[in-house]
Amino acid sequence: MGNWFVWGHRGASAVAPENTLAAFRVAAVAGADGVELDVQLSGDGVPVVLHDRTVDRTSDGRGAVGELSLAEIRELDAGSWFGAAFAGEKIPTLAEVLSWGGGRLRFNVEIKDSAAGQAVLELARRYVRTSMVVSSFDHALLEELRRRAPNLPLAFLWEESGWPAALERAAACGAESFHPRVDGLSAELVAVCQECGMAVYPWTVDQAPELDICRRLAVDGVFCNDPARVLAWLCEN
């Protein structure tokens, strides 16, 4: 298994409701090294942990997260849609997750809404003892965060064609890692990242053949929805 880093994608989202404290707890118990989570801004400017622009898919509520207050979001059930055992699970704030995390895990905080950039930066400065890296598909946002915070750990997400240009921006920004979609992974991409001193963490790896490819290409770890299963595969091979 070497020094592979296993990230729980939205927590252990295959076995618990994504982006909830329940999913993060399951990932921690499974042995994940870190968890990836997504951040949107509530209507009153609070960073909440949610992937979509609306609360429809992962709660019993309706509407755009940016049009709901934190108090309204806190009233929602974010677990029943996944299973009765998770009824009553809440959409957490980023501050709540970072407070819970402490030294347990590393957090990959993906900014979905660029408007959340400043709020995430303020929390990163507040929770200095919590290990975290800020990632986004919005590379201009990451460059702006670098200007504001020279030492903030950053990661560039990528899923389209033309990775050399994205990788060049990541290197110029001093990113610590590059996160390509797994089906865009190549030996050349990994080699260039290594030359630039950046770790490579593909997403999202949930099948053994994909995991084998990642290992063969000598990436630094993977994002997965079921950390327990991936760790078991790694132990078996």
N, C-alpha and C positions, 0 to 999 in steps of 0.2 A: 504494500500500500504506500510505502515511502512517505513523502511529506505532502501527500495530496490533501487539498482543502475541500471539504464537502459543505456546500451551501444548501440550506433548505429553502427552496423557492416558495416565497410567501409562507414560510414556515414548512411544516410537514403537510403540505396542502393536499396530498393524496389521501390522507387519513384523518384530517381535521379541517375545519372551515378556514380557508385562506385568510392571511393577514389578520389573524386574531391571536390573542395571548395563548389560547388553547393550542393553536398550530405551532407557535414558537416553543411552548413547553414540550410538546411531543417531539419536536426536532431536537431539542436539547437532550431529552432522555434517550433518544435514538443514537446520540453521539455526534451529531452535526457540529462542525467547527464554527459555523455562522449561519445566519438567516438573512434572506433577502426580503425586503418589504417595500411597499409602494406608498407614496405620500401625495395626498391632495390637500387643498385648503378648504376648510369649512367657510360658510358665508360670513362668519365673524373672524376669519383670519387665523384659525387654529389648524396646525398641521395634523391631519388624521390619517390613519393607516388604512388605505383603500386603493384598489387598483383602478377601478372604473371611474368615469366622470359622474356616474349616477350611482345611487345606492340600490337600484332595482335588482340586480343579479344576485347580490350577496347579502341581502337583508330582507326584512318584511316591509320595508318602506318603499317609497317612490320619490323620484325627483333628483335633480342635480345636486351633488354634494356642495357645490359652491353657492347654492341658493338655500341651504339649510344651516341653521345655527348649530353650534356644538351641542346645545341642550336638546335640540330636536334629533340630532344624530345619536345622542346617547340613549334615547328612548327606543331605538331600533333593536330588533333581535337579529344578530348576524350569525347565528348558529343553526337555527331550526331548518333552514334550507338544505343544510348538509346532512343533518341527522338529528333525531330526537335527543340523543345523548348530549348534544351541544346547545340545546334550547337555552335562550337567555344570554348567550355569548354576545359581547358588545364589540362595536367598532372602537378600537383603542385610539388614543392620541399618540403621536410620536413620543411625546414626553413620558407617557405612561410606560411605553415599551422600553425606552432607554433607561428609565428608572428601574424597571423590573430586571433588565438584562445585566446591569452591573458588569461583573467579570465573567459571566457565564458564557457568552457568545460574542462573536463579532457581528456587527450589523452592516448590511449593505442597504443603504437608504436610497432607493430609486425615486427621484423627483419626477412625478408624472405631469404636474402642473408647474410651469416655470415660475408662476407667481409665488410658489412656496419656497423659492430659493433662499430668500433672506431669512425667513422663519426657521428653515432647516439649519442655516449657518449659525443663527443665534443659539439654537439648541446644541449644536456641535460644540460651541464655545462653552456652554453651560455644563455639558456632560463630558468633561475632559477625561474622566477616568473610564468612560465607556468606549470600547474600541469600535470605530465605525469608518466606513468609506462611503462617499456620496457618488452616486452614479446617475446617468441620464442618457437618453437618446438625443437630448438637446445639447449639442456640443458647444454652442454659443453660450448657453447658460453656464456650463462647466468652466469655460474660459473666463466668464465674468466672476464666478466664485473664486477662481484662482487669483484674480486681481485683488479681490477683497480679502482673501485668506491664503497667503503664500504656502502655508503648511498643511492645509486641509487635504486629506487623502481623497483622491478622485479616481473614478473609473469610467471609461467611455464604452457605452453600449453601441452595438452595431448589428444590423441585420440586412442591409442592402448590398448592392454591388459597389465596387470601387473602394474596397477596404484600405488600399494604400493611402488614400487621401485622409481618411478618418484616423488611421494609425499615425500619420504624420502630425495631425492636430493633437492627438493624445500625447505623443512624445513631446511636442513643443509646450504642452500644458503641464508637463511633469506628472502625468497620470501614473498611478502605481499599477494599474491593470487595465486590460482590454477584454471586453465581454462580447464575443461574437455568437450569433445563433449557431447551434451545433452543425447544421447542414451547410454552413458557410466556412467551416473549419478547413484549413489546409496546412500542409507542412511548411509552405512558404510563409504563411501568416504567422505561425508559431515561431519560426526562425527569426523573422523580423522583430517580433515582440521581444524575444529573448535578447536580440542585439541591442534593443532600446532599453533593456532592463525592466520591461513590464511583464507581469504575470498574465496568464491567459486562463480565463474561466468561461468555457462555453455554456450555453443554456439552450434548452432545458433537456437534461439527459435522464431518460427514464427507461431506456431499453438496453439490454446487455450488449447488442452489437454496436450501439452508439458509444457505450462506455469503453468497449474494446478499441474503437477508433481513437478516442480521446487518449487512452493510455499509450497507444502506439505512437501517437504524435507528441507525446510527452508534454501535455498541458499541465497546469499547476493544480487543477481541481475542476469541479463541475458544479453547476446549479442543478438541483433535482427536486422533484415533488415528494419523493419518498426516501429520505436519508437512510432509514434503517435498511431498506432493500439494497440501495447502492453500496452501503458499507458492507453488507453481507456478501455481495458480488465481489467486492474488492478483497475481502478476506478469503474467498474461495479460490481466487486466481492470483 
